[in-house]
Amino acid sequence: MMLKQSLIALSLYAAFSSAHAGVDTEKMRQQLTERMPGAQIGAITKAPYGGLYEVVINGFNVFYTDENANVAFIGKVIDLKTNKNLVEARTQELMHVDFASLPLDKAIVKVKGDGSRKIAVFSDPECPFCQELEQELAKVSDVTIYTFLFPLNEIHPDAERKAKLVWCSADRAKAWDELMLNHKEPAASDKPCEPPFKEIQEVAQKSWINGTPGLVFADGRLVPGGIKSFQIERYLSEKSQATPVALAKPAAAKTAVQ
């Protein structure tokens, strides 16, 4: 059914004129904002086919519309010449994070084996999917794991307290493993300690990470949600085809129900 819908959508593209010079994209943005309340409208650019316009919404979701923003083509869009899913390819481009820009000094660092491969994880100590991810990460070797403590207080009221206990521990990596793998809370520290939760939240917001877990690989690939160890291994070995792109300023980070 989705393929049928995509083929229909591509057929409809031909109905639109390719001559649309001078279209006011800001007017389109205003129309879309009115017609899609609550959605964050990002970049609007002319698509190279069918006289349509590509719209980035809520960070890295993509759909297409006409110059009057009267219709929306949502779902798979297949290039029949290459059999390429254009929406999926574009989404992968948008879901890109500059790994070098991450403040690694504000992460818990764990080196496994030679530590030659790198991955960053945004995690909440009370998130069950984060706990499952830690089980999978335990199976991966020769990697340096940077864990950013990202407690989602709205849905996990005790997450910030546990995250602070971990960050203020003498051995943060060990305390994190004990908590996530063995459900053992670290002892409270009697020394002054201020965790960088605010800074991490800002980084997550800029990186379109609005839930946990969120994984960022060294090549910039962003993977929201938990994945298995074999997938982690594959991503660590692959070269992402994503290209850094300019995105609209993200909205405040939202929590994702776990």
Summary of the structure (lengths in Angstrom):
residues: 258
radius of gyration: 21.2
end to end distance: 30.1
largest distance: 70.0
contacts: 742
relative contact order: 0.14
helix: 34%
strand: 19%
